[in-house]
Amino acid sequence: MDAATKSEASGLHSSLRYKFIALVGNEFVRAATAADTIVGVQPKLVIEPGTESELAEVLRLSNEVGLAVIPRGGGTKLGWGNPPARADFILSTARLNEIIEYAWADLTVTVEAGCTIQRLQETLAQHGQRLALDPVWPGKATVGGVLSTNDSGALRLRFGALRDLIIGATVALPDGTLASSGGKVVKNVAGYDLPKLVTGALGTLGVITRAVFRLHPLPLNSRSFSVSNANAEETQKFVLAVQDSKLAHTSLQSHCSGENPPNSDILFEGTEAGLAAQETRLRNLAVPGSVSEASTSALMAREELWAFSDPASTAIAKISVLPANMARTMELMERTANAHQLRWRALLYAMGIGWLRLEGKPGALRGALQELRGELEGQDGSLVALHRPDKMPAFDVWGTAGDALPLMKAVKQQLDPKSTLNPGRFVGGI
């Protein structure tokens, strides 16, 4: 924003606030506090529209004068991404929290972006159904936030990622347009694929106001098993053997750290007879004596990884690797952590996505993350830093964008030419 635009924005700020109050109500426009800070950047206002049209109008008014808008759902992942280049307003979807249409007979649901995942799942469970998704902190995480960050967990192995579950969306664009795409049937293929475009875009293209999902039945029963492994090589052999077997597993993930030998969790769902048969096959496949009933839910493993006590000395990264490189990656993490005198712990899914926690001095954390990123990108993998200490030296969250960056910038320019939404937070400073 140039000096003239800044001056104009400052002069209009007071009048804009009155317009926002007239639009959404005085109690839903407030001054931002320290709790509303986004990666060290302090916004001025928090606005909570009550309808899609109100949200779109707030966005249009802000866009007209070149102000920066930060969309927010439950706020559980505001630390993900680079610090915003500017942050004038937080646009909250907290009041857009209704389940609009639940067509249980068609296995679809239409839900507003501010609805929490837990509330949605509780409603679906009344008809024996679920959204086959396991994001972190479902009690606070909202539909819009989960979509914007493309957050999915171990269930992705069986049911696919969010892009496989979403079949329709409504998005408020910076010019005030409410754009809808997709439909309410599972096999809908008409129109521009807006739902997949905004999934994982970190709110940089538009503000998701509602989404339509395909659903799956709840399992009759489920059982989790833990399989101990002697080392990284044995872990990879076990995972590849399971993937190549006739086991009907729902999730498969492996734990590794600097303190304990690696082990793997495997989740089965189905009838009691089916689960008994799966257990027998698993024990025949694994090393004798290595299989035991899991003591805690395998789906809680990622939240446990995030349950660190000292944010000032902890970094969390999301990594992707080829499944065939799992053992090599585990050894790389251990070697790098030891070289930088860091404690480490990781969770790797069978499809090659993983989560790494490093603990130690901020400078050492940066050096380790940089070194790991270089090695992983050289193996066609990636590393994205989702949490890092405030005092850690500057470090780009996303890493190399590759050949996709020019196209991503062109899409941003088309939909948000003034960089109104989350400026600077996404890949390549988008």
C-alpha positions in Angstrom: 0.0 0.0 0.0 1.5 3.4 -1.0 1.6 6.5 1.2 -1.5 8.0 -0.5 -3.5 4.8 0.0 -2.4 4.6 3.6 -3.5 8.1 4.3 -6.9 7.4 2.6 -7.3 4.2 4.6 -6.5 6.0 7.9 -9.0 8.7 7.1 -11.7 6.2 6.2 -11.1 3.9 9.1 -13.5 5.7 11.5 -16.3 6.0 8.9 -15.7 2.4 7.9 -16.2 1.3 11.4 -19.6 2.9 11.6 -20.5 1.3 8.4 -19.5 -2.1 9.8 -21.5 -1.4 13.0 -24.6 -0.5 10.9 -24.1 -3.7 8.9 -23.5 -6.4 11.5 -24.4 -4.7 14.9 -22.4 -2.8 17.5 -21.7 -5.9 19.6 -20.1 -7.7 16.7 -17.5 -5.0 15.9 -14.7 -4.6 18.5 -11.2 -3.5 18.9 -8.6 -6.2 18.4 -6.6 -7.2 21.5 -3.2 -8.9 22.0 -5.1 -12.3 21.9 -6.0 -11.5 18.2 -2.3 -11.1 17.1 -1.4 -13.1 14.0 2.2 -14.3 14.1 3.3 -11.1 15.8 1.2 -8.7 13.7 -1.5 -6.8 15.5 -4.8 -6.0 13.7 -7.1 -3.1 14.5 -10.6 -4.6 14.5 -12.4 -7.9 14.8 -15.7 -8.2 12.9 -18.2 -11.0 13.2 -20.8 -11.0 10.4 -24.0 -13.0 11.0 -24.8 -13.9 7.4 -23.0 -14.6 4.2 -24.2 -11.4 2.6 -23.0 -9.4 5.6 -19.5 -11.0 5.4 -19.4 -10.3 1.6 -20.3 -6.7 2.1 -17.7 -6.2 4.9 -15.1 -7.7 2.5 -16.2 -5.5 -0.4 -15.9 -2.3 1.7 -12.5 -3.2 3.0 -11.3 -4.1 -0.5 -12.4 -0.8 -1.9 -10.0 1.2 0.3 -7.1 -1.3 0.1 -7.3 -2.7 3.7 -6.0 -6.1 4.6 -8.4 -8.7 5.9 -7.5 -11.8 7.9 -10.2 -14.5 7.8 -10.5 -16.5 11.1 -12.5 -19.5 12.2 -11.7 -21.1 15.5 -8.2 -19.6 15.5 -6.5 -22.9 16.1 -4.2 -22.5 13.1 -3.6 -18.8 12.9 0.1 -19.4 13.5 0.4 -21.5 10.3 1.8 -19.6 7.4 4.2 -16.6 7.2 3.4 -13.4 9.1 0.9 -11.2 7.2 2.4 -8.3 5.4 -0.5 -6.2 6.6 -3.4 -6.9 9.0 -6.2 -4.3 9.4 -9.2 -6.5 10.2 -10.0 -10.0 11.4 -13.1 -11.2 9.7 -14.5 -13.9 11.9 -16.9 -16.7 10.8 -17.9 -17.6 14.4 -21.5 -16.7 13.9 -21.8 -18.6 10.6 -22.1 -21.9 12.4 -25.3 -23.6 11.1 -25.7 -27.0 9.6 -27.8 -25.9 6.7 -29.0 -29.1 5.1 -28.2 -32.7 6.1 -29.4 -35.1 3.4 -28.5 -38.3 5.4 -30.2 -40.5 2.8 -27.8 -39.1 0.1 -24.8 -39.1 2.4 -24.2 -35.3 2.0 -24.3 -32.3 4.3 -24.2 -28.6 3.7 -22.6 -26.6 6.6 -21.6 -23.1 7.3 -17.9 -22.3 7.6 -17.9 -21.4 11.3 -19.4 -24.7 12.5 -16.9 -26.7 14.5 -15.9 -30.2 13.3 -16.9 -31.7 16.6 -20.4 -30.3 16.4 -20.8 -31.4 12.8 -19.6 -34.9 13.7 -22.0 -35.1 16.6 -24.9 -34.2 14.4 -23.9 -36.7 11.7 -23.5 -39.5 14.3 -27.2 -39.3 15.1 -27.7 -41.0 11.8 -24.7 -43.3 12.0 -22.6 -41.2 9.7 -19.4 -39.1 9.8 -17.2 -36.8 7.8 -14.2 -39.1 7.4 -11.8 -36.5 8.6 -9.6 -36.2 11.7 -8.1 -32.7 12.0 -6.3 -31.5 15.1 -8.5 -29.8 17.9 -11.9 -30.7 16.4 -13.6 -29.1 19.3 -12.4 -25.6 18.2 -11.4 -26.1 14.6 -14.0 -24.9 12.1 -15.1 -26.2 8.7 -13.7 -23.1 7.0 -10.4 -23.1 8.9 -9.8 -26.8 8.3 -10.5 -26.4 4.6 -8.3 -23.3 4.3 -5.3 -25.1 5.9 -6.1 -28.5 4.2 -5.8 -30.2 7.6 -6.3 -33.9 7.6 -4.8 -36.8 9.5 -4.4 -40.5 9.5 -7.9 -41.3 8.0 -6.6 -39.8 4.8 -5.1 -43.2 3.9 -8.5 -44.8 3.6 -10.9 -41.9 2.7 -8.7 -39.5 0.9 -7.8 -35.8 1.6 -10.3 -32.9 2.0 -10.3 -32.4 -1.8 -11.8 -35.9 -2.1 -14.5 -35.1 0.5 -15.7 -31.7 -0.5 -18.2 -31.5 -3.3 -19.4 -27.9 -3.2 -18.5 -24.5 -1.7 -19.7 -20.9 -1.4 -16.9 -18.4 -1.2 -17.0 -14.6 -0.6 -14.5 -12.9 -3.0 -12.8 -9.6 -2.2 -15.1 -7.7 -4.6 -18.1 -8.8 -2.6 -19.2 -11.5 -4.9 -20.6 -14.7 -3.3 -19.4 -17.4 -5.7 -20.8 -21.0 -5.5 -19.5 -24.1 -7.2 -20.2 -27.8 -7.1 -23.4 -29.3 -5.9 -25.2 -31.6 -3.4 -24.6 -34.9 -5.1 -21.5 -37.0 -4.7 -20.9 -37.4 -8.4 -21.4 -33.7 -9.4 -18.8 -32.6 -12.0 -20.4 -29.5 -13.4 -18.8 -26.1 -13.3 -15.5 -24.6 -12.2 -13.9 -26.5 -9.4 -13.9 -23.7 -6.8 -14.0 -26.1 -3.8 -10.7 -27.7 -4.6 -9.1 -24.3 -5.5 -9.8 -22.8 -2.1 -8.9 -25.9 -0.1 -5.4 -25.3 1.2 -5.2 -21.7 -0.1 -5.0 -20.4 3.4 -7.8 -17.9 2.8 -5.8 -16.0 0.2 -8.3 -16.3 -2.6 -11.7 -15.8 -0.8 -13.5 -16.4 2.5 -15.2 -19.8 2.6 -18.8 -19.3 3.9 -20.2 -22.8 3.4 -19.2 -26.2 2.2 -20.9 -29.4 1.0 -19.3 -32.7 1.9 -19.8 -36.3 1.0 -20.2 -38.6 4.0 -19.3 -42.1 5.1 -21.0 -44.5 7.6 -19.7 -44.8 11.1 -17.9 -48.1 11.7 -19.7 -50.8 13.7 -16.6 -51.4 15.7 -12.9 -50.4 15.6 -9.7 -51.7 17.1 -6.2 -50.3 17.1 -2.9 -52.2 17.4 0.6 -51.2 18.1 3.5 -52.9 16.4 7.0 -52.5 17.8 9.9 -52.3 15.4 13.7 -52.7 16.1 14.8 -49.8 13.8 13.9 -47.5 10.9 14.5 -50.2 8.3 12.3 -52.7 10.0 9.6 -50.0 10.3 9.6 -49.3 6.6 9.5 -53.0 5.7 6.5 -53.5 7.9 4.6 -50.5 6.5 5.3 -51.5 2.9 4.3 -55.1 3.7 1.0 -54.0 5.2 0.3 -51.7 2.2 1.0 -54.6 -0.1 -1.2 -57.1 1.8 -4.9 -57.8 1.8 -5.4 -56.1 5.2 -8.3 -53.7 5.1 -6.8 -51.1 7.4 -8.2 -47.6 7.9 -5.0 -45.9 9.0 -1.4 -46.7 9.4 1.2 -44.5 11.1 4.6 -44.8 12.6 6.2 -43.1 15.6 9.9 -42.4 16.0 12.0 -40.3 18.4 15.4 -39.9 19.9 14.3 -41.7 23.1 12.5 -44.9 22.0 12.6 -47.5 19.2 10.1 -46.9 16.5 6.6 -48.4 16.5 3.6 -48.4 14.2 -0.2 -47.9 14.9 -2.7 -49.6 12.7 -6.5 -49.1 12.9 -9.2 -51.5 11.7 -12.9 -50.9 11.4 -15.8 -53.3 10.8 -17.7 -56.1 12.3 -16.3 -58.1 15.3 -15.8 -61.2 13.1 -14.0 -59.0 10.5 -11.8 -57.4 13.2 -10.8 -60.8 14.6 -9.8 -61.9 11.1 -7.8 -58.7 10.5 -5.9 -59.2 13.8 -5.0 -62.8 12.8 -3.6 -61.6 9.5 -1.7 -58.8 11.1 0.0 -61.1 13.7 0.9 -63.5 10.9 2.5 -60.6 8.9 4.4 -58.9 11.7 7.4 -60.1 13.7 6.2 -62.6 16.3 5.6 -60.9 19.7 5.6 -57.4 18.2 1.8 -56.8 18.1 -0.2 -55.5 21.0 -3.5 -53.8 21.5 -3.1 -50.0 21.4 -3.6 -48.3 24.8 -4.8 -45.0 23.3 -6.6 -44.0 20.1 -4.3 -43.9 17.1 -6.2 -40.8 15.9 -4.9 -38.8 18.9 -1.2 -39.2 18.1 -1.0 -35.9 16.2 -2.5 -33.8 19.0 -0.1 -35.4 21.4 2.8 -34.3 19.1 1.4 -30.7 19.3 1.1 -30.9 23.2 4.5 -29.2 23.9 5.1 -27.1 27.0 7.6 -24.5 25.8 6.6 -22.6 22.5 9.8 -20.6 22.8 12.0 -23.6 22.2 9.8 -25.8 19.9 9.3 -26.1 16.2 6.7 -28.2 14.4 7.0 -29.1 10.7 4.9 -31.0 8.3 6.9 -33.1 5.9 6.2 -35.1 2.8 8.4 -38.0 1.5 8.1 -40.9 -0.8 6.9 -44.0 1.2 10.0 -45.9 -0.1 12.2 -43.2 1.6 10.6 -43.6 5.1 13.6 -45.3 6.7 16.0 -42.9 5.1 13.9 -40.0 6.4 13.8 -41.3 9.9 17.6 -41.7 10.0 18.0 -38.2 8.5 15.8 -36.7 11.2 17.8 -38.4 13.9 21.1 -37.5 12.4 20.2 -33.8 11.9 18.7 -33.5 15.4 21.8 -35.0 17.0 24.1 -32.7 15.0 22.2 -29.6 16.3 21.7 -31.0 19.8 18.0 -31.1 19.6 15.3 -33.4 21.0 13.1 -34.8 18.3 9.9 -36.8 17.8 8.0 -37.6 14.6 4.8 -39.2 13.3 4.8 -40.6 9.7 1.7 -41.7 7.8 2.0 -44.6 5.4 1.2 -42.4 2.4 4.4 -40.4 3.1 3.0 -37.4 5.0 4.5 -36.7 8.4 4.9 -34.4 11.4 8.1 -33.5 13.1 8.7 -31.8 16.5 12.1 -30.4 17.3 13.0 -28.9 20.7 16.1 -26.8 21.5 17.6 -23.4 21.0 16.0 -21.2 18.3 19.2 -20.8 16.2 19.7 -24.6 16.2 16.1 -25.2 15.3 16.5 -22.9 12.2 19.7 -24.7 11.2 18.1 -28.1 11.5 14.9 -27.1 9.6 17.0 -25.6 6.8 19.2 -28.7 6.5 16.2 -31.0 6.6 14.3 -29.0 4.0 17.3 -29.1 1.6 17.6 -32.9 2.0 13.9 -33.6 1.6 13.4 -31.4 -1.4 16.4 -33.2 -3.0 14.3 -36.4 -2.6 11.1 -34.9 -4.1 9.8 -34.2 -0.6 9.0 -31.0 1.3 9.1 -29.4 4.7 6.6 -26.7 5.9 7.2 -25.1 9.3 3.8 -24.7 11.1 5.2 -23.5 14.4 8.5 -21.9 15.3 9.6 -19.8 18.2 9.2 -16.0 18.0 13.0 -15.6 18.6 14.0 -18.1 15.9 15.9 -16.3 13.0 13.9 -15.6 9.9 12.8 -18.7 8.1 10.4 -19.1 5.2 7.6 -21.3 6.2 6.8 -22.9 2.9 10.1 -23.7 1.1 10.4 -24.0 -2.7 7.2 -23.6 -4.6 8.6 -24.9 -7.9 7.0 -24.5 -11.3 3.5 -23.9 -9.7 4.3 -20.5 -8.3 3.6 -18.4 -11.5 0.2 -20.1 -11.9 -0.6 -19.5 -8.2 0.3 -15.9 -8.5 -1.9 -15.5 -11.6 -4.9 -17.0 -9.8 -4.3 -14.7 -6.8 -4.1 -11.7 -9.2 -7.3 -12.7 -10.9 -9.4 -13.2 -7.7 -7.7 -10.8 -5.3 -5.8 -8.1 -7.3 -5.4 -5.8 -4.3 -4.0 -8.5 -2.0 -6.8 -7.9 0.4 -6.9 -11.4 1.9 -4.1 -12.7 4.1 -1.4 -10.7 2.2 2.1 -12.3 2.3 1.0 -15.4 4.3 1.1 -18.0 1.6 3.7 -19.6 -0.7 6.0 -17.2 -2.4 4.6 -14.2 -0.4 1.1 -14.5 -1.9 
